[in-house]
């Protein structure tokens, strides 16, 4: 070796970052922001259930937890060791892992895969109380088994996004022998942690699975989530060292400066939350069934002000799909700038909105009074307060109406609202779950009641397209139409921080879905 090379090698050795072997043991303490309705991932939509319960389960396939940007290329084996499509791309056959047991000791088999998809497609004897993501699986025609270690998911038409849907943390495999009722109360999984206890408004606890099929995992003895709805109280407890980690994406940019001043050694990352803050307007409730009124409300919004005030500049404007560079299906900035309400002169937009309101019979002597419904969390209340302030500019007076988490989604599904703020999370950065769940005619979570049957056909066409570049062009055109028709006006895409103490190791934050990072089997404590 040449002298220079020797010197370089010595310097690298001397100044290389210190590495540590993973230490087993210890309990990770996390504060939790609210009290979920149940512990069943398939019946809930909030990350408040997903985060602690993803640790209890496995998927057939999973996004690599160490690659921040989820994509088809980052999908890895989980309960399935390999998979293959048929020639028509209408059947996905998965070879299943042998020797895996449920937490109650019963063996995992292909029958559990079939039971899970029978539940998700409403094809089995057992029924979910609320099939929260039923629209994801409308293209599944059935599931068959070939012995205990092979299952095939059959599709009505080709759908390359199926693997992406399977990889999200929102698609765990459930056991055949445990009823949906019992899964809400005491879920049984195959994952690295065993469910211990849920006390509403108090805590959620999971413990290390000593019989986990992956040798040496997890490192932690357990994880305890303490429910503290008050954000300030929770942050002070984290600063005082009572918690090892904050709830994910819960620290707003304005609050982050205060936290870092008080806890300078904390490790904090600002990332996209994969959540869009949107405006829900009930298309079925007069006077909001009038598209001109909806147009006026959209024109009244100053989207950049939301980013500036709520995120101190941290946030992104975008359409239905997450903006780039983190979002892999993002509509282009050039196209976005041409959409109504996204660019141009805000004062001019509001003058146009006021003219619309006058044509509809409103004015200084007849203002429109509305209730703005929100889930009772700061991430909903804060943008709603700013929205109410902006709507006053065009003669609309809003009153904030708060709803607790357990009843929030049922309220929206029943369309028991006129105007609401939506925090819409993306389980997978793929057009299919976004479009089918939130925009197609009749979807349970198409809360506004928007319906464009011609667009539904285009959504189906993009879903079948195997060429990613062609599909991307189709997705952009669909997204443009959704924004032009104000199907669910997107105000902005949120960015926020997650913090943890310096002794927490092995955690990687995802940048295009906050729903896929919480298996926690590689996390350990260096203390």
N, C-alpha and C positions, 0 to 999 in steps of 0.2 A: 504493500500500500504506500502511496506517495505521502511525503511529510504533510502536505496540506490536508490530505484526506484524513490522516491520523489526527491532526489538530481539530478538524471539523467534527470528527466522531467524538473526540474528547469533550469538546464544547457542548455538543448535543447531549451527551451523557450527563454532564454537570448541570445543565440548565433545563433538562427535560422536566415536564411537570411530574410531581410525585404521584405515583399510582398506589392504590390500595386494593387488596383482595376484598371481595364482598364479605361483609360480616353478617352472619345470620342472627336473628333475634330482634327483639324490640317491637314496640307498638307504634305505628304511625298515627299521629293525632291530627285530625283535619276538622276545621269548622265547616258546618253545613248551613245553607242559607234559608231552608224552609222545610216544612213537614209534608212529604209526599202522601198521596192517597193510598198507595200500596207499594209492595216490593216487586211487582211483576213487570219486567221490562216490556213484554208484549202488550201490556194494557196501559202503559204510561208513556208520555212523550217528553218528560222533563229530564234534563241531565242530573237532576236531584235524585232520581231513581237509577239512571244508567250508571253514574259514576261508582256508587258502592256495589251495585249488583253485577256489573261487568266482571268484577273480581270473582264472582261466584260461579260463572258459567264459562263455557267454551262455545265457539262457532264451528262450523264446518271448515271455513277458511277465515283468515284474519289479516288485517293490514299490519305490516311490520311496525311494531311499536317504537322502533328506533329511527324510522324515516319520517321526518315531519310532514312531508306532503304525501297524502294518500293518493294512490293511482293504481291502475290495473297492474303496473309493474311491481308494486310493493305488496301485492297479495301473497300470503304465505300459507302453508298447511296448518291446520289446527286439529280438529277431530277427523278431518279428511286428510289422508297422506298424499293423495294424487287425484286428479280429475281429468275428464276428457269429454269433448262435445261429439255428438254424432255429425254426420256429413251435412245435414240440413240445419245444424245449429239450433235444434228444437229439443234436445235432450242432453242433460248434463249428468254424467255418471261419476260418482265419487266413491273411491275406495276408502273405507273407514279404519281408523286406528283400532288395533286389538288390545285387550287388556285394560281398557278404561272402565272405571266404576263411578257410579253416582255417589254422592256424599253419604247416602244411606247404605252403601255397599252393594247395591244391585248393579249388574253389568250394563254398560252402554252398548246398544246394538243399532242396526239399521231401522228397527221398528220405532226407535225414538225419533229418528229423522222424519219418518213418515208421519208419526203423530204430531210433530211440530208443524209440518206444512199442512196437515189436515186442519189443525187449529187456525193457522194463518189464512187459509182459504175457505174457512167455514165448512169444510167437507167431513169433519169427524163428528162423533156423538157428543164429545165435549165441546163447549163453546166458551170463548172469551167473553167476559162482561163488556169489554170495549176493545174491539180489534183496531188498535190505534193506527197501525200501518197496513191495514187490509188492502189499501189501494196499491201498495207495492207489488202485490202478488196476484193481481187480476189476470195475468197472463199464464199463471201456473195451472195446468190442466190436471195434474195429479202427481203422486210420488209412488214409485214401486221399489221393492227390495229384491235382492238376489242373495239370499243367505244373510247371515248376521253382520257382514262387513262390507256390503255394497248397497248403495241407494242411487236411484236415478230420479231427477226432477224433470218432469215433462212439461213443455211449453206449448201453448196454442199456436204461437208463431215465434220466429227467432227473436232473441233479446240478448245481445251481448253484454248488457249491463247487469245480468243476473249475478255474475261473480262479485261485482262491486256491492250489490245489495247484500249478498251473503257475508261479505267481509266486515261490514259495519258492526259496531258493538250492539246495535239494536236488533241483531238477528241471532240470538243465542239458541242453542238446541235445548228443548225442554224434555223432561222424562215422560214416558207414557204412563207410568204408574202413579203419578202425582196429579191431582185434579187442579184445574185452573184456580179454583177457590183456595186451595192450600198453597199454591204458588204465590198468591197475593200476600199471604200471611207468613209463610215459612218456606221460601224457595229452596229447592234442591238442585244443585248443579254438579258439574264435573270439574269445576275450575280450581284455581290455586287457593282460594279461600272459601271457608264454610260459613254460611249465614248463621249468626248467633242470636241477634235480637234487634227488634225495632220498637222503640218507645216513641210514639208520636209527640212532636214538640220537644223531645229530649235528645234521643241518640239513635244511631244505627251502628251495629257492631258486627264485624266478621273476624274469623280466626283462621290461622294457617291450616290448610288441608294436609295432614301427614301422609296421605296416600295419593297425592297428586301424581299423575302419570308422567310428568316431566321431572326427572331426577334432579334433586338439589333446589327446586323451586317450591314455593316462594322463599325469599330470605326473611321476610317479616313474620313475627309471631301473630300479628293481627293489625287491624285498622279500626280506629274508633272515630266516628263522625258525631260531633256535638252540634245540635241544632240551635243556632243563634240567629234569629231573623233580623236583629238590628245590626246593620253593617258596621257602624262605628264601634259598637261593643265587641264584635268579633275581631275587628282589626286591632283594637287595643289589647285583646287577649293574645293575638299572634305576636305583637310587638313585645309583650311581657314574657314570651317564650312558652306560653301554655299550649300552643299549637305548633306543629311542625310544618303545616301547609295551609294556605288559604283555600277557600272554595275556588274552583277554576274560573278564570275570567271574571272574577268578582271585583277586582280592584280597578276602579276607573282611573284614567290618566291623572285627573286632578287630585285624587286621593293618593296616588302612588308617590308623589313628592313628599307628602306628609309621612307616609309609612317609611320611606327610605331615610328620612331625617331621623326618625325615631329608632329604626332598626337598620343601620347602614350595612350590616353584614348579610342581610337577607338577599337571597337570589331571586330576582324578579324578571319575568319575560313578558313583554307586550306582544301579543299575537292577535291575528284575526280570530274572532270568536266563532266563525262560521254561522253567525246569526245576523239576519237582516232585520232592521227595525222598520216595520211597515204599517200602513194605514189600512184598517179594515172598515169598509163601508157596506152596510147591509143593503144589497141590491133589491131585496124583497120588501123593504120597509119604506113607505112613503115618508118624506118626499125624496128619499135617497135612491128611489128607483129611477129618478130623472138623471140621465147621463150628464146633462149640463151642470147640475148641482155638483156632481162628483168632479167634473172638470174644474169648476171654480175652487173647490177645496184643494185639489192638487196644485193649481196655479198659485194658491196662497202660501204654499210651503217654500221656505228658504232652506234647502237641504244643506247647504254649506254652513249655515248657522248652527244646525244640529251638531255637525262634526266639530266646529270651532268651540261651541259652548260646552257640549257634553264630553267631548273627547280631547279638547285643547289641540285640535288638528289631527288627532289620531282617529282615523275612520276613513271609509271609502264610499264614494258614490258608485252605484251599480244597478243592474237590473235584477232579475230573479236569480241568476247564477252569481256565485261569489266572484268579486273582482279579482283581477290578476295583480301581481304575478302568482299569488298563492293559489287562486282558483284556476283550475285547468280548463274551464268552459266559459271563461269570462267574456262578456260582450266588450267590443273594442271601445276605447275612449272616444274615438271619432264618431262611432255610431251613437254612443251615449249622449254626446253633445247635441245631437240633432233631435233628441226626444223632448217632448213638451214638459216643461217644468224642471229640466236638468241644467239648463244653461240660460244665458241671456240676462236681461234686466229684470230683477225681482220686482222693482217698483212698477214696471210696465206689465209684468204678469199679474200683479195684484189689481191694477187698474182694469185689466181685462176680466179678472174674477169679479170685481165689484159691478161691472157692467152686466155680467151674467146674473148676478144676484138681483139687480134692479129689474131685469127682464122677467125674473121669476117672481117678482112681487115683493121683494125684500128691500129695506132701506133703513134710514135713521129711525123711523117711527115703527118699523117692523123688523126686528132682528130675529134671526133663527136661533132658538135655544136647543142645545143638544147635550146628551150625556156621553162622555168619553170613557168607555169601560177599559179597565186594566187589571191585570193580575197584580196582587198586592206585593210587589217587589220594586226596589228602586230602578232596576233596569227597564221596567215598564212605566213607572210613575214619572220618572224624570223626562223622557221624551214626550209623554202625554202633556205635562205641564207646559213645555215649550210649544207644542202643537196648539194647545188652547190659546196661548198668547198670540200665535201667528194668525189663527182663524179669526180673532177679534178684528183684525185689520180689514176683513171683507164683510163684517156684519154677522158673524156667527159666534155666539156665546156658549162656551163649553163648560160643563161641570164634571169634575173627576168622580168616577164611580169605581171603587176598588172591590175586587173579588179574591177570595182565598184560593190557593193552588188547587185544592181537592175538587173545587167546583168550576174552575176556570174553563177547562176544555169542554165539559158538558154544556156550559152556558153558550159557548161559541157554536158548538154543533147544533144546538137547538135554535140558533140565530136569535138568542135572547139579548140582542144588543142593536144599537143603531150605528154607532161609530166606536171603534176600539183601536188600541195600539197592539200590534202583533210583534212578538219577538220570535222570528221564524228560524229555527235551527236546521242545519243540513246534516242528516245522518251520514250521507255519502255525497261526495262532490261529483255527482252525476246528474244529468238532466232527468232521467226517469223518475226517481223518487220525488224530485222537486215538482215536476209537471203533473204527474199522476196523483200525487198526494194533495196538491194545493190548487190546481187550476182546471182539471178536466171537469166536464159537466157531471154533477151529482156526486163528486168525491166527498166523503164525510168531512174532510178537513178543508174543503173549499168553502170556508166560512161565509164569504160575502155572497155566494150564490151566483158567481160569474159563470157564464156558459157561452161558448163559441164552438159549435159542432164542427165547423170547417177547420178550426185550429186543432181540435181534438184529432182529426185525421192526420194533420201534419205532425202532431206529437207522436202518434203511432208510427208514422213513417220514419221519424228520426230514431225511434226506439229500435227499429229493425235494421238500421243501416250499420253494416260491418266496417265500412271505411271511416276511420276517426275524423279525417279532414272533411269529408262530405257531411258527416254527422254534425260537426262543429258549425258549418255554415248554416245548416238547417236549424240548429239550436239558436243561433244568433237571430235569425228571422222570427222565430217563435217568441223569443224574449222581447224583441222590438214590439211585436204586436201586443204582448201582455202589458207593456208599459204604455203604449199608445192608447189602449182601451182601459187603462187604469183598473186592471183586474184586481190588483192588490198593491197599490202604489208603494214602492220601496222608497223609504226616506233616506236611509244610509245603511252601510254595513259596519257593524261595531268592531272595534278593537279594544282590548282591555288587558290587564296584567294578571298573572298568577304568580304568587310568591311562595317560597319555601325557605326553611332554615338551611344554613350551609352544610349541615350534617345529613341532609336528605340527598341520596345519590341514586342514579339510574333512571331518572325521570326525563322523558322527552315530550315536549309539548307539540301537538299536532297544529298545523297551520291552515288546514282546510276541512277539518271536522273535529269539534271538541268532544264528539261522541265515541271516539275510537282509540283512546289512549289510556284506558283505566284498568287494564288487566292487573297491573301493579306487581306482577310476579318477579320482575327484575329490580324493583326498588329496594334499597337497603339503607340502614342508618349507620353513619360513621361517628359513633359517640360512645 
